[in-house]
Amino acid sequence: MMRFMRFTTMLSAAVVLGILVTTSGNSEIDGNEESGITASWKGEPVVMTKYGLIRGYGARQNTWSWKGIPYAAPPVGPLRWKAPVDPKPWDDIRSGRIFGNSASQMLPVIGPYGSEDCLFLNIWRPKGHETDLPVYLFIHGGANSLGTSALPDYFGNAVAGKSNMLYISVNYRLNVLGWFRHPAVTGTGLPADQSGNFGTLDLIKALEWVRDNIAAFGGDPGNVTIAGESAGAMNVLTLLISPAAKDLFHRAVAESGIVMVQNVADAEISSAKLLTNLLISDEKAKNEEEAVKIVATMSMDEIDTYFRSKFPSELMKNIPDMAFGIAKWPYIYTDGFVIPEEGYAVFTSGNWANKVPLLIGVNKDEVKWFRWMQKDVEPGTDRYEFHSRYQSLLWRIVGLDSVAMAISSHRDAPPVYGYRFDWGSPDAYGISVLPKNLGEHVGAHHHAEIPFFLGMGLSELSVVTGDPFTKENRPGREKLTNLCMTYLANFARTGNPNGNDLPVWKPWNPRPGADKLIILDADLNDLRISSSSDIITQNMLFSRIKSELKEPERSEILNIITGPSPLGIIKD
């Protein structure tokens, strides 16, 4: 239904810079370190987990932080392309001062980065003796090819300090190491090992670690919210439908995700192509035809050994289609064990595994930043505007409306709270709170909501676009940040964002004319909150394009957003 990789083959240079600058991650530590050993939370920074003691450190906003906690054994050697297993216990007090390794990935310009030994999580909590605090676990984005929990925007001291919760960020296997399926490598063993969904299994393992250990940090294992942005949100939606994640979380937040799953046949075709590419790269074959003949002579054990002999960088450099560090690689497979064979159609049937309250939304101008980065259309032109407008509407269909309508159509469904984030988008008069021409060029772009939801200040995108936060827009920006954080804190506690005399956020009501979503926005000084009863479907979008555009623009945009659909439940 759309060529989504047009969008996902763009990478923010700021993400790259953030990864390089913050992996050691000590900029938030305030130096307030204390001693003490606890088996259950008593307000001291040394905590006894199932696997050993770990020391926390004082962080900003009167919080403790524990970084680089292993939640699984390193997935290296024989554990590559296997379901994660428990970490090995340690004897000494482990330091939680610095982040663990980021996952192996291929950064544009820079090249190979990270490590296969990447299964670490980080915890922040408010100082004090309070226990049974809500737990908020955040999954980073990056098209499941890039990213790290060490980016400053994902630090948890703001959420922990302001919202009085435990905040967790997590790394997971990415790219070909996180999602891989080939009969020679994954054709035998346990169903989890055969699934190929190793990145998904990592997140499930992290949730199991939280269930078993978070009470020692003062968290409530019976009140866990999973949240994520972009690919992180896609992974959140994946966990909603995964039977393997049953009962491990109790609320979910999906920011700018899409419903996209792929079948195991596509996964195995891609891995076969990777194998022939590797043989050509190693000069064992001159071309693909010759490589295919060589593969035919190899035993399954030889193919398995060959794949496992390769460094992560060799695998990633030979992926059939990879640009800007983001792989056009199939991931999230309908394997029938981790992910049901029906994929997201289980939302429509009413048979999804984890029926929990969902807060889900998109940004008004999702695609503008990708267009601005790619420079394939001149910013500020009419063509730039209609490309951005219709592609952003399509993102809304696959990231909000289709999911909300499918879930809310069932009488026994938990509530769905939909939002559209508008801050930065030009208003009806073309005026934006962003400085210079940023409103016209990037608007309320992909990622723009993160510093408002997590309270961590500047978005990493400002490194690329220029600083969107100014003295002039600060009053309205801070009010919107406080509002968003309070909504999320309420949702994490109760499954309902309302309370505290906030503007009422009604759950998605499928009846025609009823409220569907809240619009989160502010002008320079004050909040600008409203609700909308609109819904957008694929057919409605196509009708708008046909009625609002003339040729050749009409055919141009229809050609971009149509085609074979990997997006699951998009239906009218």
Secondary structure as the mmCIF struct_conf table of DSSP 4:
data_model
#
loop_
_struct_conf.conf_type_id
_struct_conf.id
_struct_conf.beg_label_comp_id
_struct_conf.beg_label_asym_id
_struct_conf.beg_label_seq_id
_struct_conf.end_label_comp_id
_struct_conf.end_label_asym_id
_struct_conf.end_label_seq_id
TURN_TY1_P TURN_TY1_P1 PHE A 4 PHE A 4
HELX_RH_AL_P HELX_RH_AL_P1 MET A 5 THR A 8
TURN_TY1_P TURN_TY1_P2 THR A 9 THR A 9
HELX_RH_AL_P HELX_RH_AL_P2 ALA A 13 THR A 22
BEND BEND1 THR A 23 SER A 24
TURN_TY1_P TURN_TY1_P3 SER A 27 GLU A 28
STRN STRN1 ILE A 29 ILE A 29
BEND BEND2 GLY A 31 GLY A 31
STRN STRN2 THR A 38 THR A 38
BEND BEND3 ALA A 39 SER A 40
BEND BEND4 LYS A 42 GLY A 43
BEND BEND5 PRO A 45 PRO A 45
STRN STRN3 VAL A 46 MET A 48
BEND BEND6 LYS A 50 TYR A 51
STRN STRN4 LEU A 53 ARG A 55
STRN STRN5 TYR A 57 ALA A 59
TURN_TY1_P TURN_TY1_P4 ARG A 60 ASN A 62
STRN STRN6 THR A 63 PRO A 70
BEND BEND7 TYR A 71 ALA A 72
HELX_RH_3T_P HELX_RH_3T_P1 GLY A 77 LEU A 79
TURN_TY1_P TURN_TY1_P5 ARG A 80 TRP A 81
BEND BEND8 LYS A 82 LYS A 82
HELX_LH_PP_P HELX_LH_PP_P1 ASP A 86 PRO A 89
BEND BEND9 ASP A 91 ASP A 92
HELX_LH_PP_P HELX_LH_PP_P2 ILE A 93 ILE A 93
STRN STRN7 ARG A 94 SER A 95
BEND BEND10 ARG A 97 ILE A 98
HELX_LH_PP_P HELX_LH_PP_P3 ASN A 101 SER A 102
STRN STRN8 ALA A 103 ALA A 103
HELX_LH_PP_P HELX_LH_PP_P4 SER A 104 SER A 104
STRN STRN9 GLN A 105 LEU A 107
TURN_TY1_P TURN_TY1_P6 PRO A 108 ILE A 110
STRN STRN10 GLY A 111 TYR A 113
BEND BEND11 GLY A 114 GLY A 114
STRN STRN11 SER A 115 SER A 115
BEND BEND12 GLU A 116 GLU A 116
STRN STRN12 PHE A 120 PRO A 126
BEND BEND13 LYS A 127 HIS A 129
BEND BEND14 ASP A 132 ASP A 132
STRN STRN13 LEU A 133 ILE A 139
BEND BEND15 GLY A 142 GLY A 142
TURN_TY1_P TURN_TY1_P7 ALA A 143 SER A 145
BEND BEND16 LEU A 146 LEU A 146
TURN_TY1_P TURN_TY1_P8 SER A 149 ALA A 150
BEND BEND17 LEU A 151 LEU A 151
HELX_RH_3T_P HELX_RH_3T_P2 PRO A 152 TYR A 154
HELX_RH_AL_P HELX_RH_AL_P3 ASN A 157 SER A 163
BEND BEND18 MET A 165 MET A 165
STRN STRN14 LEU A 166 VAL A 170
HELX_RH_AL_P HELX_RH_AL_P4 ASN A 175 GLY A 178
STRN STRN15 TRP A 179 TRP A 179
HELX_RH_AL_P HELX_RH_AL_P5 PRO A 183 THR A 186
BEND BEND19 GLY A 187 GLY A 189
HELX_RH_AL_P HELX_RH_AL_P6 PRO A 191 SER A 195
STRN STRN16 ASN A 197 ASN A 197
HELX_RH_AL_P HELX_RH_AL_P7 PHE A 198 ASN A 213
HELX_RH_3T_P HELX_RH_3T_P3 ILE A 214 PHE A 217
TURN_TY1_P TURN_TY1_P9 GLY A 218 GLY A 218
STRN STRN17 GLY A 219 GLU A 229
TURN_TY1_P TURN_TY1_P10 SER A 230 SER A 230
HELX_RH_AL_P HELX_RH_AL_P8 ALA A 231 ILE A 241
HELX_RH_3T_P HELX_RH_3T_P4 PRO A 243 ALA A 245
TURN_TY1_P TURN_TY1_P11 LYS A 246 ASP A 247
BEND BEND20 LEU A 248 LEU A 248
BEND BEND21 HIS A 250 HIS A 250
STRN STRN18 ARG A 251 GLU A 255
BEND BEND22 SER A 256 SER A 256
STRN STRN19 GLN A 262 GLN A 262
HELX_RH_AL_P HELX_RH_AL_P9 VAL A 264 SER A 281
TURN_TY1_P TURN_TY1_P12 ASP A 282 GLU A 283
BEND BEND23 LYS A 284 LYS A 284
BEND BEND24 LYS A 286 ASN A 287
HELX_RH_AL_P HELX_RH_AL_P10 GLU A 288 THR A 297
BEND BEND25 MET A 298 MET A 298
HELX_RH_AL_P HELX_RH_AL_P11 MET A 300 ARG A 308
TURN_TY1_P TURN_TY1_P13 SER A 309 SER A 309
BEND BEND26 LYS A 310 LYS A 310
HELX_RH_AL_P HELX_RH_AL_P12 PRO A 312 LYS A 317
TURN_TY1_P TURN_TY1_P14 ASN A 318 ASN A 318
BEND BEND27 ILE A 319 ASP A 321
STRN STRN20 MET A 322 ALA A 323
TURN_TY1_P TURN_TY1_P15 PHE A 324 GLY A 325
STRN STRN21 ILE A 326 ALA A 327
BEND BEND28 ILE A 332 ILE A 332
STRN STRN22 TYR A 333 TYR A 333
BEND BEND29 GLY A 336 ILE A 339
TURN_TY1_P TURN_TY1_P16 GLU A 341 TYR A 344
HELX_RH_AL_P HELX_RH_AL_P13 ALA A 345 SER A 349
TURN_TY1_P TURN_TY1_P17 GLY A 350 GLY A 350
BEND BEND30 ALA A 353 ALA A 353
STRN STRN23 LEU A 358 ASN A 363
TURN_TY1_P TURN_TY1_P18 LYS A 364 VAL A 367
HELX_RH_AL_P HELX_RH_AL_P14 LYS A 368 GLN A 374
BEND BEND31 ASP A 376 VAL A 377
TURN_TY1_P TURN_TY1_P19 PRO A 379 GLY A 380
BEND BEND32 THR A 381 THR A 381
HELX_RH_AL_P HELX_RH_AL_P15 ASP A 382 ARG A 396
HELX_RH_PI_P HELX_RH_PI_P1 ILE A 397 ASP A 401
HELX_RH_AL_P HELX_RH_AL_P16 SER A 402 SER A 408
TURN_TY1_P TURN_TY1_P20 SER A 409 SER A 409
BEND BEND33 HIS A 410 HIS A 410
TURN_TY1_P TURN_TY1_P21 ARG A 411 ASP A 412
HELX_LH_PP_P HELX_LH_PP_P5 ALA A 413 PRO A 415
STRN STRN24 VAL A 416 PHE A 421
TURN_TY1_P TURN_TY1_P22 TRP A 423 GLY A 424
BEND BEND34 SER A 425 SER A 425
TURN_TY1_P TURN_TY1_P23 ALA A 428 TYR A 429
BEND BEND35 GLY A 430 GLY A 430
BEND BEND36 VAL A 433 PRO A 435
TURN_TY1_P TURN_TY1_P24 LYS A 436 ASN A 437
HELX_RH_AL_P HELX_RH_AL_P17 LEU A 438 HIS A 441
TURN_TY1_P TURN_TY1_P25 VAL A 442 VAL A 442
BEND BEND37 GLY A 443 ALA A 444
TURN_TY1_P TURN_TY1_P26 HIS A 446 GLU A 449
HELX_RH_AL_P HELX_RH_AL_P18 ILE A 450 LEU A 454
BEND BEND38 GLY A 457 LEU A 458
TURN_TY1_P TURN_TY1_P27 GLU A 460 LEU A 461
HELX_RH_AL_P HELX_RH_AL_P19 SER A 462 THR A 465
TURN_TY1_P TURN_TY1_P28 LYS A 471 ASN A 473
HELX_RH_AL_P HELX_RH_AL_P20 ARG A 474 THR A 494
BEND BEND39 GLY A 495 GLY A 495
TURN_TY1_P TURN_TY1_P29 ASN A 500 ASP A 501
HELX_LH_PP_P HELX_LH_PP_P6 LEU A 502 VAL A 504
HELX_LH_PP_P HELX_LH_PP_P7 LYS A 506 TRP A 508
BEND BEND40 ARG A 511 ARG A 511
TURN_TY1_P TURN_TY1_P30 PRO A 512 GLY A 513
BEND BEND41 ALA A 514 ALA A 514
STRN STRN25 LEU A 517 LEU A 520
STRN STRN26 ALA A 522 ALA A 522
BEND BEND42 LEU A 524 ASP A 526
STRN STRN27 LEU A 527 LEU A 527
STRN STRN28 SER A 530 SER A 532
HELX_RH_AL_P HELX_RH_AL_P21 GLN A 538 GLU A 548
TURN_TY1_P TURN_TY1_P31 GLU A 551 PRO A 552
HELX_RH_AL_P HELX_RH_AL_P22 GLU A 553 ILE A 561
BEND BEND43 GLY A 563 PRO A 564
BEND BEND44 LEU A 567 GLY A 568
#
